[in-house]
Amino acid sequence: MAKKPIFVATHPRACSTAFERVFMTRHEDLTCIHEPFGDAFYYGPERLGERFENDEQARQESGFAKSTFKSVLDGLDKESEEVRRPLYEKELFCVPLYSPIRQGKRLFIKDIMHYLVPPGRQPPSIAPSLLSKKRGVGTSGATSQGNDKDNHATTNGAVSNGLKKPSPPYPYGTEPEPNNPTVVPEEILRKFHFTFLIRHPAKSIPSYYRCTVPPLDDVTGFYNFMPNEAGYDELRRVFDYLRSVGHIGPQVAGYSPDHVTEKTGGEIEICVVDADDLLDDPSGIIQAYCKSVGLDFTPEMLCWNTEEDHKQAKDAFEKWKGFHEDAIHSSDLRPRMHHKRPKTPVKEDHTWVEKFGPEAAQAIRDTVNQNIDDYEHLKQFALRAPPQY
């Protein structure tokens, strides 16, 4: 069976960029795409995020003020076009991205899953630019019901071309798909090989908070902490949805928990990586992950210390300044020297008070508590490294 583009779905501050750097070493067979859907989520005429809703200047200066979910998918399609060697170029338009006729590199996409889901559990509906039937992974060449005659993206029936636009654009006023929590049609979601990366919220939430307060906020451009950007709720709902429609599972990569019956027949097995497992045993977890997604593992994947490696990372992570500095300046992924023992909630609170103050510590604690159930739900499927003999 031909291999679909890999989509690593995650939440903020999950060590996902370090994970991504592992696969960026595979210059010969993978093309890595770093968080493309944030462009449409934060800045474009179909934006879902509230962070820059009242900052038109920031949206324009981002360079992504015209990005829609359609244009992001078209960009993925273009990336794949550039690395394919089609046998029948004139017939390329009718050949799916993952068809054997399209040879070349496989796409490896890492992105924040809440970029595809309306925040605050608002009822989802399909993005206007994706309403009409699309081909391939992208949507180029299709006329969308969500565009006007001049190809300007529209939301709620209004043209978002700088002359007339709704504010905010969501809800769109379009039709939903049954049970689909995203703004992307299920037929497009099916074109990806979804895997998941998680981290305990007691580690990710304070890390994210740090990016939204001085002095780092002047680098990131994120000037306030928004609990609804934690991302666990959305990640869990998309995970459960993909299971329910048979896109992932029922097989579980590496092992099956007692209450999950492992069967054959699922096209893509459930593959969830926990960041702590990754940091404790990078080689074992990456080896198991590669087996799940159909890649050959080599130990050289865990080292990236060439000029080409560093330039690739710097270019890829440039648009999200301040979030990826550790990953940019890293050269490899090694096991932690000492496994970190879990702190008690009391010790965690004390640490956060010392770092951020009592009010901030309470906001962090509240957000952590709100997301633990979703994390633990996903954690039960976490990938295990193969036994060493």
VOMI-424411 format. One record per residue (C-alpha): residue number from 1; y negated, z negated, x. Coordinates in steps of 0.02 Angstrom, whole numbers. Layout:
<rs>
<r NUM, <Y, Z, X>>
...
</rs>
This chain:
<rs>
<r 1, <0, 0, 0>>
<r 2, <-172, 45, 65>>
<r 3, <-285, -99, 111>>
<r 4, <-437, -146, 10>>
<r 5, <-599, -210, 85>>
<r 6, <-585, -396, 126>>
<r 7, <-711, -506, 35>>
<r 8, <-727, -684, 102>>
<r 9, <-804, -780, -44>>
<r 10, <-885, -944, 3>>
<r 11, <-1027, -1067, -26>>
<r 12, <-1172, -1113, 90>>
<r 13, <-1139, -1208, 251>>
<r 14, <-951, -1185, 252>>
<r 15, <-939, -1134, 436>>
<r 16, <-920, -959, 366>>
<r 17, <-1024, -873, 499>>
<r 18, <-914, -944, 637>>
<r 19, <-766, -880, 537>>
<r 20, <-851, -711, 521>>
<r 21, <-882, -701, 709>>
<r 22, <-694, -705, 736>>
<r 23, <-674, -543, 640>>
<r 24, <-828, -463, 715>>
<r 25, <-728, -450, 877>>
<r 26, <-619, -318, 797>>
<r 27, <-733, -172, 837>>
<r 28, <-594, -44, 824>>
<r 29, <-529, -78, 649>>
<r 30, <-656, -182, 551>>
<r 31, <-836, -156, 497>>
<r 32, <-912, -327, 457>>
<r 33, <-1047, -343, 324>>
<r 34, <-1146, -506, 321>>
<r 35, <-1200, -577, 151>>
<r 36, <-1263, -416, 69>>
<r 37, <-1279, -481, -110>>
<r 38, <-1414, -608, -66>>
<r 39, <-1537, -462, -64>>
<r 40, <-1514, -431, -250>>
<r 41, <-1491, -615, -295>>
<r 42, <-1654, -676, -219>>
<r 43, <-1773, -529, -207>>
<r 44, <-1734, -380, -317>>
<r 45, <-1775, -331, -497>>
<r 46, <-1607, -401, -555>>
<r 47, <-1628, -564, -460>>
<r 48, <-1534, -715, -523>>
<r 49, <-1601, -846, -402>>
<r 50, <-1755, -947, -445>>
<r 51, <-1807, -987, -266>>
<r 52, <-1932, -843, -246>>
<r 53, <-1968, -813, -429>>
<r 54, <-2150, -865, -412>>
<r 55, <-2173, -793, -237>>
<r 56, <-2201, -607, -256>>
<r 57, <-2264, -595, -77>>
<r 58, <-2103, -667, -6>>
<r 59, <-2000, -546, -110>>
<r 60, <-2101, -397, -51>>
<r 61, <-2103, -451, 131>>
<r 62, <-1915, -475, 130>>
<r 63, <-1891, -288, 123>>
<r 64, <-1768, -308, -21>>
<r 65, <-1885, -311, -173>>
<r 66, <-1801, -153, -241>>
<r 67, <-1622, -208, -207>>
<r 68, <-1509, -209, -359>>
<r 69, <-1326, -250, -371>>
<r 70, <-1295, -63, -383>>
<r 71, <-1392, -27, -224>>
<r 72, <-1297, -163, -130>>
<r 73, <-1131, -89, -184>>
<r 74, <-1195, 84, -138>>
<r 75, <-1237, 14, 33>>
<r 76, <-1058, -47, 54>>
<r 77, <-997, 124, 2>>
<r 78, <-1111, 204, 131>>
<r 79, <-1046, 88, 267>>
<r 80, <-870, 139, 227>>
<r 81, <-918, 324, 222>>
<r 82, <-984, 311, 400>>
<r 83, <-819, 248, 468>>
<r 84, <-700, 360, 369>>
<r 85, <-623, 523, 425>>
<r 86, <-580, 603, 256>>
<r 87, <-454, 744, 253>>
<r 88, <-540, 836, 111>>
<r 89, <-727, 809, 127>>
<r 90, <-770, 913, -27>>
<r 91, <-657, 803, -134>>
<r 92, <-718, 637, -61>>
<r 93, <-816, 592, -217>>
<r 94, <-657, 569, -320>>
<r 95, <-558, 471, -191>>
<r 96, <-559, 279, -205>>
<r 97, <-619, 182, -54>>
<r 98, <-449, 107, -20>>
<r 99, <-350, 270, -38>>
<r 100, <-241, 320, 111>>
<r 101, <-339, 484, 116>>
<r 102, <-487, 384, 182>>
<r 103, <-446, 337, 359>>
<r 104, <-547, 229, 477>>
<r 105, <-609, 51, 482>>
<r 106, <-582, -77, 346>>
<r 107, <-732, -169, 276>>
<r 108, <-741, -358, 302>>
<r 109, <-874, -436, 191>>
<r 110, <-927, -618, 196>>
<r 111, <-1041, -677, 57>>
<r 112, <-1097, -824, -48>>
<r 113, <-1008, -811, -215>>
<r 114, <-1147, -886, -318>>
<r 115, <-1249, -731, -277>>
<r 116, <-1145, -642, -410>>
<r 117, <-1156, -779, -542>>
<r 118, <-1303, -831, -652>>
<r 119, <-1359, -1006, -596>>
<r 120, <-1354, -1161, -704>>
<r 121, <-1203, -1098, -802>>
<r 122, <-1310, -976, -899>>
<r 123, <-1202, -856, -1002>>
<r 124, <-1161, -709, -888>>
<r 125, <-1187, -526, -929>>
<r 126, <-1169, -367, -827>>
<r 127, <-1313, -317, -713>>
<r 128, <-1410, -173, -793>>
<r 129, <-1385, -59, -643>>
<r 130, <-1196, -76, -661>>
<r 131, <-1178, -39, -845>>
<r 132, <-1110, 137, -831>>
<r 133, <-942, 185, -759>>
<r 134, <-939, 187, -569>>
<r 135, <-825, 261, -439>>
<r 136, <-760, 186, -277>>
<r 137, <-826, 18, -221>>
<r 138, <-1005, 78, -226>>
<r 139, <-1096, 164, -366>>
<r 140, <-1192, 306, -284>>
<r 141, <-1204, 466, -381>>
<r 142, <-1188, 383, -552>>
<r 143, <-1324, 376, -682>>
<r 144, <-1344, 199, -742>>
<r 145, <-1396, 139, -912>>
<r 146, <-1492, 7, -815>>
<r 147, <-1610, 135, -734>>
<r 148, <-1752, 234, -810>>
<r 149, <-1772, 423, -791>>
<r 150, <-1859, 398, -622>>
<r 151, <-1715, 289, -561>>
<r 152, <-1813, 126, -567>>
<r 153, <-1704, -25, -602>>
<r 154, <-1732, -102, -772>>
<r 155, <-1699, -273, -846>>
<r 156, <-1717, -322, -1028>>
<r 157, <-1772, -145, -1064>>
<r 158, <-1925, -157, -952>>
<r 159, <-1954, -57, -794>>
<r 160, <-1959, -157, -633>>
<r 161, <-2064, -35, -532>>
<r 162, <-2216, -142, -494>>
<r 163, <-2307, -82, -650>>
<r 164, <-2211, -168, -788>>
<r 165, <-2076, -296, -761>>
<r 166, <-2004, -450, -844>>
<r 167, <-2018, -618, -759>>
<r 168, <-1893, -688, -732>>
<r 169, <-1772, -544, -753>>
<r 170, <-1624, -651, -808>>
<r 171, <-1552, -657, -939>>
<r 172, <-1535, -469, -938>>
<r 173, <-1498, -443, -1122>>
<r 174, <-1344, -340, -1078>>
<r 175, <-1167, -361, -1142>>
<r 176, <-1049, -483, -1053>>
<r 177, <-869, -450, -1008>>
<r 178, <-744, -572, -1084>>
<r 179, <-721, -724, -970>>
<r 180, <-802, -637, -821>>
<r 181, <-922, -765, -743>>
<r 182, <-1010, -634, -635>>
<r 183, <-1137, -495, -664>>
<r 184, <-1017, -369, -585>>
<r 185, <-890, -276, -693>>
<r 186, <-710, -327, -669>>
<r 187, <-662, -148, -625>>
<r 188, <-774, -163, -471>>
<r 189, <-714, -338, -425>>
<r 190, <-537, -271, -423>>
<r 191, <-580, -154, -281>>
<r 192, <-594, -300, -159>>
<r 193, <-464, -410, -75>>
<r 194, <-537, -582, -112>>
<r 195, <-507, -732, -1>>
<r 196, <-599, -899, -5>>
<r 197, <-677, -1017, 120>>
<r 198, <-725, -1197, 76>>
<r 199, <-790, -1355, 159>>
<r 200, <-803, -1532, 93>>
<r 201, <-970, -1554, 5>>
<r 202, <-1006, -1714, 102>>
<r 203, <-1024, -1600, 253>>
<r 204, <-1097, -1441, 179>>
<r 205, <-1229, -1519, 64>>
<r 206, <-1323, -1621, 197>>
<r 207, <-1313, -1471, 313>>
<r 208, <-1393, -1362, 178>>
<r 209, <-1523, -1495, 140>>
<r 210, <-1575, -1495, 323>>
<r 211, <-1614, -1308, 309>>
<r 212, <-1736, -1339, 166>>
<r 213, <-1847, -1474, 241>>
<r 214, <-1961, -1484, 395>>
<r 215, <-1952, -1429, 529>>
<r 216, <-1815, -1302, 491>>
<r 217, <-1889, -1243, 325>>
<r 218, <-2027, -1149, 416>>
<r 219, <-1890, -1047, 499>>
<r 220, <-1777, -1020, 348>>
<r 221, <-1916, -996, 220>>
<r 222, <-1821, -1112, 102>>
<r 223, <-1950, -1245, 64>>
<r 224, <-1859, -1353, -63>>
<r 225, <-1683, -1415, -92>>
<r 226, <-1603, -1340, -248>>
<r 227, <-1439, -1424, -300>>
<r 228, <-1388, -1272, -403>>
<r 229, <-1370, -1175, -240>>
<r 230, <-1224, -1284, -184>>
<r 231, <-1106, -1147, -244>>
<r 232, <-945, -1241, -281>>
<r 233, <-949, -1223, -470>>
<r 234, <-974, -1035, -458>>
<r 235, <-842, -1016, -324>>
<r 236, <-714, -1109, -428>>
<r 237, <-752, -1012, -586>>
<r 238, <-736, -844, -498>>
<r 239, <-576, -904, -413>>
<r 240, <-501, -957, -580>>
<r 241, <-558, -796, -663>>
<r 242, <-478, -686, -530>>
<r 243, <-317, -784, -550>>
<r 244, <-323, -768, -739>>
<r 245, <-338, -578, -735>>
<r 246, <-202, -561, -602>>
<r 247, <-314, -501, -462>>
<r 248, <-256, -641, -348>>
<r 249, <-92, -737, -357>>
<r 250, <21, -807, -415>>
<r 251, <84, -811, -235>>
<r 252, <-7, -933, -122>>
<r 253, <-32, -888, 60>>
<r 254, <75, -994, 175>>
<r 255, <147, -1111, 45>>
<r 256, <144, -1157, -138>>
<r 257, <94, -1329, -203>>
<r 258, <228, -1410, -311>>
<r 259, <140, -1368, -472>>
<r 260, <115, -1184, -428>>
<r 261, <264, -1072, -451>>
<r 262, <273, -944, -312>>
<r 263, <325, -774, -376>>
<r 264, <321, -595, -319>>
<r 265, <217, -468, -412>>
<r 266, <41, -526, -371>>
<r 267, <-46, -387, -275>>
<r 268, <-154, -507, -174>>
<r 269, <-94, -682, -136>>
<r 270, <-208, -833, -155>>
<r 271, <-289, -868, 13>>
<r 272, <-406, -1017, 32>>
<r 273, <-465, -1078, 203>>
<r 274, <-535, -1254, 224>>
<r 275, <-665, -1265, 362>>
<r 276, <-596, -1429, 430>>
<r 277, <-424, -1351, 450>>
<r 278, <-505, -1203, 537>>
<r 279, <-600, -1313, 659>>
<r 280, <-447, -1419, 698>>
<r 281, <-330, -1272, 727>>
<r 282, <-425, -1106, 742>>
<r 283, <-279, -1009, 813>>
<r 284, <-154, -1066, 682>>
<r 285, <-269, -1042, 532>>
<r 286, <-334, -872, 589>>
<r 287, <-155, -816, 623>>
<r 288, <-103, -867, 447>>
<r 289, <-258, -787, 371>>
<r 290, <-225, -623, 462>>
<r 291, <-48, -620, 398>>
<r 292, <-111, -644, 220>>
<r 293, <-240, -503, 226>>
<r 294, <-134, -381, 324>>
<r 295, <-212, -391, 497>>
<r 296, <-127, -412, 665>>
<r 297, <-180, -574, 750>>
<r 298, <-225, -578, 934>>
<r 299, <-288, -732, 1028>>
<r 300, <-432, -628, 1095>>
<r 301, <-510, -635, 921>>
<r 302, <-562, -815, 956>>
<r 303, <-678, -767, 1100>>
<r 304, <-839, -665, 1089>>
<r 305, <-937, -674, 1250>>
<r 306, <-984, -494, 1288>>
<r 307, <-1157, -418, 1276>>
<r 308, <-1095, -308, 1134>>
<r 309, <-1029, -460, 1039>>
<r 310, <-1194, -555, 1052>>
<r 311, <-1301, -406, 1003>>
<r 312, <-1192, -371, 852>>
<r 313, <-1208, -551, 793>>
<r 314, <-1396, -561, 822>>
<r 315, <-1425, -400, 725>>
<r 316, <-1309, -451, 582>>
<r 317, <-1381, -625, 557>>
<r 318, <-1565, -582, 582>>
<r 319, <-1616, -579, 399>>
<r 320, <-1563, -760, 366>>
<r 321, <-1662, -844, 504>>
<r 322, <-1624, -1025, 544>>
<r 323, <-1457, -1031, 456>>
<r 324, <-1345, -958, 590>>
<r 325, <-1415, -1013, 758>>
<r 326, <-1258, -1107, 811>>
<r 327, <-1148, -958, 772>>
<r 328, <-1268, -837, 858>>
<r 329, <-1265, -937, 1020>>
<r 330, <-1078, -975, 1017>>
<r 331, <-953, -886, 1127>>
<r 332, <-785, -938, 1054>>
<r 333, <-695, -1043, 925>>
<r 334, <-596, -1185, 1002>>
<r 335, <-504, -1331, 923>>
<r 336, <-609, -1488, 904>>
<r 337, <-577, -1611, 1043>>
<r 338, <-562, -1754, 920>>
<r 339, <-518, -1739, 737>>
<r 340, <-659, -1816, 638>>
<r 341, <-608, -1962, 532>>
<r 342, <-679, -1959, 355>>
<r 343, <-825, -2076, 331>>
<r 344, <-834, -2195, 185>>
<r 345, <-967, -2154, 54>>
<r 346, <-1064, -2306, 113>>
<r 347, <-1069, -2241, 292>>
<r 348, <-1114, -2067, 232>>
<r 349, <-1259, -2135, 130>>
<r 350, <-1319, -2238, 278>>
<r 351, <-1317, -2084, 390>>
<r 352, <-1414, -1981, 263>>
<r 353, <-1544, -2117, 238>>
<r 354, <-1571, -2124, 426>>
<r 355, <-1589, -1936, 440>>
<r 356, <-1683, -1891, 282>>
<r 357, <-1745, -2049, 195>>
<r 358, <-1681, -2142, 41>>
<r 359, <-1742, -2020, -92>>
<r 360, <-1666, -1871, -3>>
<r 361, <-1505, -1968, 28>>
<r 362, <-1489, -2000, -157>>
<r 363, <-1515, -1815, -197>>
<r 364, <-1381, -1770, -71>>
<r 365, <-1260, -1900, -140>>
<r 366, <-1287, -1840, -319>>
<r 367, <-1256, -1660, -268>>
<r 368, <-1101, -1705, -168>>
<r 369, <-1028, -1801, -314>>
<r 370, <-1063, -1657, -432>>
<r 371, <-960, -1538, -325>>
<r 372, <-812, -1639, -264>>
<r 373, <-700, -1596, -413>>
<r 374, <-727, -1409, -385>>
<r 375, <-693, -1427, -199>>
<r 376, <-532, -1525, -229>>
<r 377, <-474, -1396, -356>>
<r 378, <-489, -1260, -224>>
<r 379, <-423, -1372, -85>>
<r 380, <-252, -1385, -167>>
<r 381, <-225, -1202, -122>>
<r 382, <-284, -1218, 59>>
<r 383, <-196, -1113, 189>>
<r 384, <-84, -1202, 312>>
<r 385, <-55, -1147, 491>>
<r 386, <123, -1090, 529>>
<r 387, <232, -1222, 614>>
<r 388, <239, -1216, 803>>
<r 389, <412, -1219, 881>>
</rs>
